[in-house]
Amino acid sequence: MRELTIAGVLRGVVFAGLLGVGIIWSLELVNVPTSSILAGGAILGLALSFGAQSLVKDLVNGC
C-alpha cells in the first residue's frame, strides 16, 4: 500500500513539473518575458520549503 501512495505522489509531482515547464515554454514561444515568473516561483518555492520543513521531517520519520 505504501508503494501505491508513493507512486501516486511521484506521478503528481512529475505531472506538475511537466505542466509548469510546458507553460513556461509556451509563454516563451509567444515572447512573454518569463524571467520574472521564474524568479517569483523560486521565491514562492523557498517560502513553501521553509513552511513545510516540519511536515517533511515528520513524513521522512514516518517512512
N, CA, C, O and CB atoms as a CASP TS submission, in Angstrom:
PFRMAT TS
TARGET T0000
AUTHOR 0000-0000-0000
METHOD Language model
MODEL 1
PARENT N/A
ATOM      1  N   MET     1       0.820  -1.182   0.000  1.00  0.00           N
ATOM      2  CA  MET     1       0.000   0.000   0.000  1.00  0.00           C
ATOM      3  C   MET     1       0.874   1.260   0.000  1.00  0.00           C
ATOM      4  O   MET     1       0.520   2.267  -0.614  1.00  0.00           O
ATOM      5  CB  MET     1      -0.938  -0.010   1.204  1.00  0.00           C
ATOM      6  N   ARG     2       1.994   1.198   0.679  1.00  0.00           N
ATOM      7  CA  ARG     2       2.894   2.352   0.724  1.00  0.00           C
ATOM      8  C   ARG     2       3.449   2.667  -0.657  1.00  0.00           C
ATOM      9  O   ARG     2       3.605   3.833  -1.021  1.00  0.00           O
ATOM     10  CB  ARG     2       4.041   2.098   1.704  1.00  0.00           C
ATOM     11  N   GLU     3       3.749   1.610  -1.433  1.00  0.00           N
ATOM     12  CA  GLU     3       4.282   1.816  -2.779  1.00  0.00           C
ATOM     13  C   GLU     3       3.271   2.521  -3.666  1.00  0.00           C
ATOM     14  O   GLU     3       3.642   3.368  -4.478  1.00  0.00           O
ATOM     15  CB  GLU     3       4.687   0.484  -3.404  1.00  0.00           C
ATOM     16  N   LEU     4       1.999   2.181  -3.522  1.00  0.00           N
ATOM     17  CA  LEU     4       0.960   2.841  -4.317  1.00  0.00           C
ATOM     18  C   LEU     4       0.852   4.321  -3.965  1.00  0.00           C
ATOM     19  O   LEU     4       0.667   5.162  -4.844  1.00  0.00           O
ATOM     20  CB  LEU     4      -0.393   2.153  -4.104  1.00  0.00           C
ATOM     21  N   THR     5       0.968   4.629  -2.697  1.00  0.00           N
ATOM     22  CA  THR     5       0.890   6.022  -2.265  1.00  0.00           C
ATOM     23  C   THR     5       2.069   6.822  -2.785  1.00  0.00           C
ATOM     24  O   THR     5       1.898   7.923  -3.307  1.00  0.00           O
ATOM     25  CB  THR     5       0.832   6.108  -0.745  1.00  0.00           C
ATOM     26  N   ILE     6       3.268   6.268  -2.644  1.00  0.00           N
ATOM     27  CA  ILE     6       4.464   6.964  -3.118  1.00  0.00           C
ATOM     28  C   ILE     6       4.426   7.113  -4.632  1.00  0.00           C
ATOM     29  O   ILE     6       4.810   8.157  -5.159  1.00  0.00           O
ATOM     30  CB  ILE     6       5.737   6.214  -2.687  1.00  0.00           C
ATOM     31  N   ALA     7       3.968   6.080  -5.341  1.00  0.00           N
ATOM     32  CA  ALA     7       3.869   6.163  -6.801  1.00  0.00           C
ATOM     33  C   ALA     7       2.869   7.244  -7.223  1.00  0.00           C
ATOM     34  O   ALA     7       3.111   7.970  -8.188  1.00  0.00           O
ATOM     35  CB  ALA     7       3.453   4.798  -7.387  1.00  0.00           C
ATOM     36  N   GLY     8       1.763   7.352  -6.514  1.00  0.00           N
ATOM     37  CA  GLY     8       0.780   8.380  -6.829  1.00  0.00           C
ATOM     38  C   GLY     8       1.325   9.778  -6.608  1.00  0.00           C
ATOM     39  O   GLY     8       1.083  10.680  -7.411  1.00  0.00           O
ATOM     40  N   VAL     9       2.062   9.960  -5.518  1.00  0.00           N
ATOM     41  CA  VAL     9       2.657  11.267  -5.227  1.00  0.00           C
ATOM     42  C   VAL     9       3.700  11.620  -6.282  1.00  0.00           C
ATOM     43  O   VAL     9       3.728  12.745  -6.782  1.00  0.00           O
ATOM     44  CB  VAL     9       3.296  11.276  -3.821  1.00  0.00           C
ATOM     45  N   LEU    10       4.550  10.662  -6.617  1.00  0.00           N
ATOM     46  CA  LEU    10       5.568  10.914  -7.637  1.00  0.00           C
ATOM     47  C   LEU    10       4.940  11.224  -8.991  1.00  0.00           C
ATOM     48  O   LEU    10       5.421  12.094  -9.717  1.00  0.00           O
ATOM     49  CB  LEU    10       6.501   9.712  -7.760  1.00  0.00           C
ATOM     50  N   ARG    11       3.879  10.523  -9.328  1.00  0.00           N
ATOM     51  CA  ARG    11       3.178  10.786 -10.591  1.00  0.00           C
ATOM     52  C   ARG    11       2.632  12.217 -10.610  1.00  0.00           C
ATOM     53  O   ARG    11       2.723  12.909 -11.624  1.00  0.00           O
ATOM     54  CB  ARG    11       2.026   9.767 -10.797  1.00  0.00           C
ATOM     55  N   GLY    12       2.069  12.647  -9.492  1.00  0.00           N
ATOM     56  CA  GLY    12       1.547  14.009  -9.398  1.00  0.00           C
ATOM     57  C   GLY    12       2.639  15.066  -9.488  1.00  0.00           C
ATOM     58  O   GLY    12       2.460  16.098 -10.135  1.00  0.00           O
ATOM     59  N   VAL    13       3.775  14.806  -8.836  1.00  0.00           N
ATOM     60  CA  VAL    13       4.889  15.755  -8.871  1.00  0.00           C
ATOM     61  C   VAL    13       5.462  15.871 -10.280  1.00  0.00           C
ATOM     62  O   VAL    13       5.755  16.969 -10.751  1.00  0.00           O
ATOM     63  CB  VAL    13       5.990  15.329  -7.888  1.00  0.00           C
ATOM     64  N   VAL    14       5.617  14.734 -10.945  1.00  0.00           N
ATOM     65  CA  VAL    14       6.136  14.748 -12.313  1.00  0.00           C
ATOM     66  C   VAL    14       5.160  15.470 -13.236  1.00  0.00           C
ATOM     67  O   VAL    14       5.581  16.258 -14.083  1.00  0.00           O
ATOM     68  CB  VAL    14       6.390  13.308 -12.818  1.00  0.00           C
ATOM     69  N   PHE    15       3.874  15.214 -13.085  1.00  0.00           N
ATOM     70  CA  PHE    15       2.879  15.884 -13.918  1.00  0.00           C
ATOM     71  C   PHE    15       2.902  17.394 -13.696  1.00  0.00           C
ATOM     72  O   PHE    15       2.853  18.164 -14.656  1.00  0.00           O
ATOM     73  CB  PHE    15       1.482  15.331 -13.627  1.00  0.00           C
ATOM     74  N   ALA    16       2.976  17.822 -12.435  1.00  0.00           N
ATOM     75  CA  ALA    16       3.013  19.252 -12.132  1.00  0.00           C
ATOM     76  C   ALA    16       4.277  19.894 -12.693  1.00  0.00           C
ATOM     77  O   ALA    16       4.231  21.010 -13.209  1.00  0.00           O
ATOM     78  CB  ALA    16       2.932  19.482 -10.618  1.00  0.00           C
ATOM     79  N   GLY    17       5.392  19.199 -12.596  1.00  0.00           N
ATOM     80  CA  GLY    17       6.647  19.721 -13.147  1.00  0.00           C
ATOM     81  C   GLY    17       6.596  19.870 -14.652  1.00  0.00           C
ATOM     82  O   GLY    17       7.002  20.895 -15.200  1.00  0.00           O
ATOM     83  N   LEU    18       6.093  18.836 -15.319  1.00  0.00           N
ATOM     84  CA  LEU    18       5.984  18.909 -16.776  1.00  0.00           C
ATOM     85  C   LEU    18       4.987  19.976 -17.217  1.00  0.00           C
ATOM     86  O   LEU    18       5.199  20.647 -18.227  1.00  0.00           O
ATOM     87  CB  LEU    18       5.574  17.556 -17.340  1.00  0.00           C
ATOM     88  N   LEU    19       3.914  20.131 -16.470  1.00  0.00           N
ATOM     89  CA  LEU    19       2.934  21.163 -16.777  1.00  0.00           C
ATOM     90  C   LEU    19       3.557  22.552 -16.622  1.00  0.00           C
ATOM     91  O   LEU    19       3.342  23.428 -17.461  1.00  0.00           O
ATOM     92  CB  LEU    19       1.699  21.021 -15.866  1.00  0.00           C
ATOM     93  N   GLY    20       4.317  22.750 -15.566  1.00  0.00           N
ATOM     94  CA  GLY    20       4.993  24.032 -15.359  1.00  0.00           C
ATOM     95  C   GLY    20       5.990  24.342 -16.465  1.00  0.00           C
ATOM     96  O   GLY    20       6.039  25.464 -16.969  1.00  0.00           O
ATOM     97  N   VAL    21       6.780  23.351 -16.839  1.00  0.00           N
ATOM     98  CA  VAL    21       7.750  23.540 -17.920  1.00  0.00           C
ATOM     99  C   VAL    21       7.025  23.843 -19.231  1.00  0.00           C
ATOM    100  O   VAL    21       7.468  24.693 -20.004  1.00  0.00           O
ATOM    101  CB  VAL    21       8.647  22.287 -18.077  1.00  0.00           C
ATOM    102  N   GLY    22       5.925  23.158 -19.478  1.00  0.00           N
ATOM    103  CA  GLY    22       5.160  23.398 -20.699  1.00  0.00           C
ATOM    104  C   GLY    22       4.570  24.801 -20.734  1.00  0.00           C
ATOM    105  O   GLY    22       4.558  25.446 -21.782  1.00  0.00           O
ATOM    106  N   ILE    23       4.087  25.268 -19.606  1.00  0.00           N
ATOM    107  CA  ILE    23       3.521  26.622 -19.561  1.00  0.00           C
ATOM    108  C   ILE    23       4.615  27.661 -19.796  1.00  0.00           C
ATOM    109  O   ILE    23       4.421  28.595 -20.574  1.00  0.00           O
ATOM    110  CB  ILE    23       2.822  26.878 -18.202  1.00  0.00           C
ATOM    111  N   ILE    24       5.752  27.511 -19.137  1.00  0.00           N
ATOM    112  CA  ILE    24       6.858  28.459 -19.320  1.00  0.00           C
ATOM    113  C   ILE    24       7.344  28.428 -20.767  1.00  0.00           C
ATOM    114  O   ILE    24       7.610  29.475 -21.358  1.00  0.00           O
ATOM    115  CB  ILE    24       8.026  28.132 -18.353  1.00  0.00           C
ATOM    116  N   TRP    25       7.459  27.250 -21.328  1.00  0.00           N
ATOM    117  CA  TRP    25       7.922  27.116 -22.708  1.00  0.00           C
ATOM    118  C   TRP    25       6.922  27.758 -23.676  1.00  0.00           C
ATOM    119  O   TRP    25       7.320  28.417 -24.637  1.00  0.00           O
ATOM    120  CB  TRP    25       8.134  25.627 -23.065  1.00  0.00           C
ATOM    121  N   SER    26       5.649  27.568 -23.422  1.00  0.00           N
ATOM    122  CA  SER    26       4.624  28.173 -24.276  1.00  0.00           C
ATOM    123  C   SER    26       4.661  29.694 -24.180  1.00  0.00           C
ATOM    124  O   SER    26       4.507  30.384 -25.188  1.00  0.00           O
ATOM    125  CB  SER    26       3.231  27.655 -23.890  1.00  0.00           C
ATOM    126  N   LEU    27       4.862  30.216 -22.981  1.00  0.00           N
ATOM    127  CA  LEU    27       4.953  31.663 -22.822  1.00  0.00           C
ATOM    128  C   LEU    27       6.175  32.227 -23.549  1.00  0.00           C
ATOM    129  O   LEU    27       6.112  33.319 -24.113  1.00  0.00           O
ATOM    130  CB  LEU    27       5.009  32.027 -21.338  1.00  0.00           C
ATOM    131  N   GLU    28       7.283  31.488 -23.536  1.00  0.00           N
ATOM    132  CA  GLU    28       8.466  31.939 -24.262  1.00  0.00           C
ATOM    133  C   GLU    28       8.227  31.949 -25.764  1.00  0.00           C
ATOM    134  O   GLU    28       8.752  32.810 -26.470  1.00  0.00           O
ATOM    135  CB  GLU    28       9.657  31.052 -23.933  1.00  0.00           C
ATOM    136  N   LEU    29       7.445  31.008 -26.255  1.00  0.00           N
ATOM    137  CA  LEU    29       7.176  30.952 -27.693  1.00  0.00           C
ATOM    138  C   LEU    29       6.373  32.147 -28.178  1.00  0.00           C
ATOM    139  O   LEU    29       6.493  32.535 -29.340  1.00  0.00           O
ATOM    140  CB  LEU    29       6.441  29.677 -28.033  1.00  0.00           C
ATOM    141  N   VAL    30       5.554  32.739 -27.312  1.00  0.00           N
ATOM    142  CA  VAL    30       4.771  33.914 -27.697  1.00  0.00           C
ATOM    143  C   VAL    30       5.418  35.201 -27.190  1.00  0.00           C
ATOM    144  O   VAL    30       4.759  36.234 -27.078  1.00  0.00           O
ATOM    145  CB  VAL    30       3.340  33.800 -27.160  1.00  0.00           C
ATOM    146  N   ASN    31       6.722  35.129 -26.884  1.00  0.00           N
ATOM    147  CA  ASN    31       7.545  36.281 -26.500  1.00  0.00           C
ATOM    148  C   ASN    31       7.073  36.995 -25.239  1.00  0.00           C
ATOM    149  O   ASN    31       7.125  38.222 -25.165  1.00  0.00           O
ATOM    150  CB  ASN    31       7.580  37.259 -27.621  1.00  0.00           C
ATOM    151  N   VAL    32       6.620  36.244 -24.260  1.00  0.00           N
ATOM    152  CA  VAL    32       6.304  36.797 -22.944  1.00  0.00           C
ATOM    153  C   VAL    32       7.545  36.618 -22.073  1.00  0.00           C
ATOM    154  O   VAL    32       8.068  35.507 -21.981  1.00  0.00           O
ATOM    155  CB  VAL    32       5.035  36.096 -22.301  1.00  0.00           C
ATOM    156  N   PRO    33       8.028  37.681 -21.433  1.00  0.00           N
ATOM    157  CA  PRO    33       9.227  37.536 -20.591  1.00  0.00           C
ATOM    158  C   PRO    33       8.938  36.639 -19.380  1.00  0.00           C
ATOM    159  O   PRO    33       8.046  36.925 -18.581  1.00  0.00           O
ATOM    160  CB  PRO    33       9.726  38.928 -20.115  1.00  0.00           C
ATOM    161  N   THR    34       9.688  35.576 -19.262  1.00  0.00           N
ATOM    162  CA  THR    34       9.417  34.582 -18.222  1.00  0.00           C
ATOM    163  C   THR    34      10.389  34.657 -17.049  1.00  0.00           C
ATOM    164  O   THR    34      10.235  33.913 -16.080  1.00  0.00           O
ATOM    165  CB  THR    34       9.462  33.203 -18.817  1.00  0.00           C
ATOM    166  N   SER    35      11.377  35.532 -17.114  1.00  0.00           N
ATOM    167  CA  SER    35      12.363  35.584 -16.025  1.00  0.00           C
ATOM    168  C   SER    35      11.723  36.027 -14.714  1.00  0.00           C
ATOM    169  O   SER    35      12.083  35.511 -13.656  1.00  0.00           O
ATOM    170  CB  SER    35      13.511  36.535 -16.389  1.00  0.00           C
ATOM    171  N   SER    36      10.786  36.965 -14.757  1.00  0.00           N
ATOM    172  CA  SER    36      10.143  37.403 -13.517  1.00  0.00           C
ATOM    173  C   SER    36       9.218  36.313 -12.975  1.00  0.00           C
ATOM    174  O   SER    36       9.070  36.176 -11.760  1.00  0.00           O
ATOM    175  CB  SER    36       9.352  38.705 -13.749  1.00  0.00           C
ATOM    176  N   ILE    37       8.601  35.547 -13.856  1.00  0.00           N
ATOM    177  CA  ILE    37       7.745  34.440 -13.421  1.00  0.00           C
ATOM    178  C   ILE    37       8.599  33.380 -12.726  1.00  0.00           C
ATOM    179  O   ILE    37       8.220  32.861 -11.676  1.00  0.00           O
ATOM    180  CB  ILE    37       6.977  33.822 -14.630  1.00  0.00           C
ATOM    181  N   LEU    38       9.739  33.065 -13.310  1.00  0.00           N
ATOM    182  CA  LEU    38      10.626  32.068 -12.705  1.00  0.00           C
ATOM    183  C   LEU    38      11.194  32.552 -11.378  1.00  0.00           C
ATOM    184  O   LEU    38      11.313  31.770 -10.435  1.00  0.00           O
ATOM    185  CB  LEU    38      11.764  31.724 -13.660  1.00  0.00           C
ATOM    186  N   ALA    39      11.548  33.834 -11.293  1.00  0.00           N
ATOM    187  CA  ALA    39      12.067  34.372 -10.032  1.00  0.00           C
ATOM    188  C   ALA    39      10.993  34.337  -8.948  1.00  0.00           C
ATOM    189  O   ALA    39      11.280  33.985  -7.803  1.00  0.00           O
ATOM    190  CB  ALA    39      12.576  35.814 -10.229  1.00  0.00           C
ATOM    191  N   GLY    40       9.773  34.695  -9.298  1.00  0.00           N
ATOM    192  CA  GLY    40       8.678  34.635  -8.332  1.00  0.00           C
ATOM    193  C   GLY    40       8.399  33.216  -7.889  1.00  0.00           C
ATOM    194  O   GLY    40       8.112  32.975  -6.717  1.00  0.00           O
ATOM    195  N   GLY    41       8.480  32.274  -8.812  1.00  0.00           N
ATOM    196  CA  GLY    41       8.290  30.872  -8.465  1.00  0.00           C
ATOM    197  C   GLY    41       9.376  30.355  -7.544  1.00  0.00           C
ATOM    198  O   GLY    41       9.110  29.543  -6.657  1.00  0.00           O
ATOM    199  N   ALA    42      10.600  30.821  -7.748  1.00  0.00           N
ATOM    200  CA  ALA    42      11.698  30.407  -6.878  1.00  0.00           C
ATOM    201  C   ALA    42      11.496  30.936  -5.459  1.00  0.00           C
ATOM    202  O   ALA    42      11.729  30.221  -4.485  1.00  0.00           O
ATOM    203  CB  ALA    42      13.042  30.896  -7.440  1.00  0.00           C
ATOM    204  N   ILE    43      11.067  32.174  -5.350  1.00  0.00           N
ATOM    205  CA  ILE    43      10.817  32.752  -4.021  1.00  0.00           C
ATOM    206  C   ILE    43       9.662  32.033  -3.340  1.00  0.00           C
ATOM    207  O   ILE    43       9.722  31.746  -2.144  1.00  0.00           O
ATOM    208  CB  ILE    43      10.513  34.265  -4.129  1.00  0.00           C
ATOM    209  N   LEU    44       8.612  31.742  -4.098  1.00  0.00           N
ATOM    210  CA  LEU    44       7.476  31.012  -3.539  1.00  0.00           C
ATOM    211  C   LEU    44       7.891  29.608  -3.095  1.00  0.00           C
ATOM    212  O   LEU    44       7.472  29.147  -2.033  1.00  0.00           O
ATOM    213  CB  LEU    44       6.338  30.927  -4.567  1.00  0.00           C
ATOM    214  N   GLY    45       8.705  28.932  -3.893  1.00  0.00           N
ATOM    215  CA  GLY    45       9.194  27.612  -3.517  1.00  0.00           C
ATOM    216  C   GLY    45      10.054  27.628  -2.275  1.00  0.00           C
ATOM    217  O   GLY    45       9.978  26.717  -1.450  1.00  0.00           O
ATOM    218  N   LEU    46      10.870  28.656  -2.133  1.00  0.00           N
ATOM    219  CA  LEU    46      11.697  28.783  -0.942  1.00  0.00           C
ATOM    220  C   LEU    46      10.838  29.011   0.295  1.00  0.00           C
ATOM    221  O   LEU    46      11.091  28.426   1.348  1.00  0.00           O
ATOM    222  CB  LEU    46      12.698  29.925  -1.108  1.00  0.00           C
ATOM    223  N   ALA    47       9.825  29.859   0.167  1.00  0.00           N
ATOM    224  CA  ALA    47       8.929  30.123   1.302  1.00  0.00           C
ATOM    225  C   ALA    47       8.156  28.864   1.678  1.00  0.00           C
ATOM    226  O   ALA    47       7.988  28.579   2.864  1.00  0.00           O
ATOM    227  CB  ALA    47       7.947  31.267   0.968  1.00  0.00           C
ATOM    228  N   LEU    48       7.686  28.111   0.695  1.00  0.00           N
ATOM    229  CA  LEU    48       6.962  26.867   0.988  1.00  0.00           C
ATOM    230  C   LEU    48       7.865  25.824   1.634  1.00  0.00           C
ATOM    231  O   LEU    48       7.438  25.086   2.522  1.00  0.00           O
ATOM    232  CB  LEU    48       6.352  26.297  -0.289  1.00  0.00           C
ATOM    233  N   SER    49       9.115  25.768   1.184  1.00  0.00           N
ATOM    234  CA  SER    49      10.026  24.778   1.763  1.00  0.00           C
ATOM    235  C   SER    49      10.321  25.089   3.231  1.00  0.00           C
ATOM    236  O   SER    49      10.413  24.173   4.049  1.00  0.00           O
ATOM    237  CB  SER    49      11.337  24.728   0.962  1.00  0.00           C
ATOM    238  N   PHE    50      10.468  26.361   3.570  1.00  0.00           N
ATOM    239  CA  PHE    50      10.665  26.710   4.982  1.00  0.00           C
ATOM    240  C   PHE    50       9.400  26.442   5.789  1.00  0.00           C
ATOM    241  O   PHE    50       9.477  26.008   6.939  1.00  0.00           O
ATOM    242  CB  PHE    50      11.077  28.186   5.122  1.00  0.00           C
ATOM    243  N   GLY    51       8.250  26.695   5.201  1.00  0.00           N
ATOM    244  CA  GLY    51       6.998  26.471   5.914  1.00  0.00           C
ATOM    245  C   GLY    51       6.682  25.009   6.131  1.00  0.00           C
ATOM    246  O   GLY    51       6.077  24.647   7.140  1.00  0.00           O
ATOM    247  N   ALA    52       7.085  24.158   5.191  1.00  0.00           N
ATOM    248  CA  ALA    52       6.753  22.743   5.272  1.00  0.00           C
ATOM    249  C   ALA    52       7.895  21.901   5.833  1.00  0.00           C
ATOM    250  O   ALA    52       7.892  20.678   5.692  1.00  0.00           O
ATOM    251  CB  ALA    52       6.371  22.231   3.909  1.00  0.00           C
ATOM    252  N   GLN    53       8.851  22.535   6.454  1.00  0.00           N
ATOM    253  CA  GLN    53      10.026  21.826   6.943  1.00  0.00           C
ATOM    254  C   GLN    53       9.664  20.750   7.964  1.00  0.00           C
ATOM    255  O   GLN    53      10.153  19.625   7.865  1.00  0.00           O
ATOM    256  CB  GLN    53      11.007  22.806   7.554  1.00  0.00           C
ATOM    257  N   SER    54       8.834  21.065   8.923  1.00  0.00           N
ATOM    258  CA  SER    54       8.476  20.079   9.941  1.00  0.00           C
ATOM    259  C   SER    54       7.574  18.988   9.353  1.00  0.00           C
ATOM    260  O   SER    54       7.640  17.834   9.777  1.00  0.00           O
ATOM    261  CB  SER    54       7.777  20.767  11.129  1.00  0.00           C
ATOM    262  N   LEU    55       6.740  19.348   8.388  1.00  0.00           N
ATOM    263  CA  LEU    55       5.892  18.347   7.736  1.00  0.00           C
ATOM    264  C   LEU    55       6.735  17.318   6.993  1.00  0.00           C
ATOM    265  O   LEU    55       6.466  16.119   7.071  1.00  0.00           O
ATOM    266  CB  LEU    55       4.913  19.022   6.767  1.00  0.00           C
ATOM    267  N   VAL    56       7.739  17.775   6.285  1.00  0.00           N
ATOM    268  CA  VAL    56       8.618  16.864   5.562  1.00  0.00           C
ATOM    269  C   VAL    56       9.425  16.013   6.531  1.00  0.00           C
ATOM    270  O   VAL    56       9.658  14.830   6.281  1.00  0.00           O
ATOM    271  CB  VAL    56       9.554  17.642   4.633  1.00  0.00           C
ATOM    272  N   LYS    57       9.848  16.607   7.627  1.00  0.00           N
ATOM    273  CA  LYS    57      10.604  15.842   8.630  1.00  0.00           C
ATOM    274  C   LYS    57       9.733  14.717   9.213  1.00  0.00           C
ATOM    275  O   LYS    57      10.202  13.590   9.373  1.00  0.00           O
ATOM    276  CB  LYS    57      11.106  16.782   9.769  1.00  0.00           C
ATOM    277  N   ASP    58       8.483  15.020   9.525  1.00  0.00           N
ATOM    278  CA  ASP    58       7.559  14.004  10.039  1.00  0.00           C
ATOM    279  C   ASP    58       7.287  12.920   9.004  1.00  0.00           C
ATOM    280  O   ASP    58       7.174  11.742   9.341  1.00  0.00           O
ATOM    281  CB  ASP    58       6.244  14.652  10.468  1.00  0.00           C
ATOM    282  N   LEU    59       7.181  13.328   7.738  1.00  0.00           N
ATOM    283  CA  LEU    59       6.939  12.352   6.663  1.00  0.00           C
ATOM    284  C   LEU    59       8.120  11.394   6.516  1.00  0.00           C
ATOM    285  O   LEU    59       7.929  10.186   6.375  1.00  0.00           O
ATOM    286  CB  LEU    59       6.680  13.076   5.324  1.00  0.00           C
ATOM    287  N   VAL    60       9.323  11.924   6.549  1.00  0.00           N
ATOM    288  CA  VAL    60      10.519  11.079   6.442  1.00  0.00           C
ATOM    289  C   VAL    60      10.636  10.166   7.646  1.00  0.00           C
ATOM    290  O   VAL    60      10.972   8.992   7.490  1.00  0.00           O
ATOM    291  CB  VAL    60      11.786  11.939   6.309  1.00  0.00           C
ATOM    292  N   ASN    61      10.370  10.667   8.837  1.00  0.00           N
ATOM    293  CA  ASN    61      10.435   9.831  10.031  1.00  0.00           C
ATOM    294  C   ASN    61       9.363   8.745  10.010  1.00  0.00           C
ATOM    295  O   ASN    61       9.580   7.654  10.536  1.00  0.00           O
ATOM    296  CB  ASN    61      10.286  10.688  11.283  1.00  0.00           C
ATOM    297  N   GLY    62       8.217   9.030   9.412  1.00  0.00           N
ATOM    298  CA  GLY    62       7.168   8.038   9.319  1.00  0.00           C
ATOM    299  C   GLY    62       7.503   6.901   8.372  1.00  0.00           C
ATOM    300  O   GLY    62       7.074   5.765   8.571  1.00  0.00           O
ATOM    301  N   CYS    63       8.276   7.219   7.335  1.00  0.00           N
ATOM    302  CA  CYS    63       8.666   6.166   6.392  1.00  0.00           C
ATOM    303  C   CYS    63       9.736   5.289   6.992  1.00  0.00           C
ATOM    304  O   CYS    63      10.194   4.345   6.349  1.00  0.00           O
ATOM    305  CB  CYS    63       9.160   6.766   5.073  1.00  0.00           C
TER
END
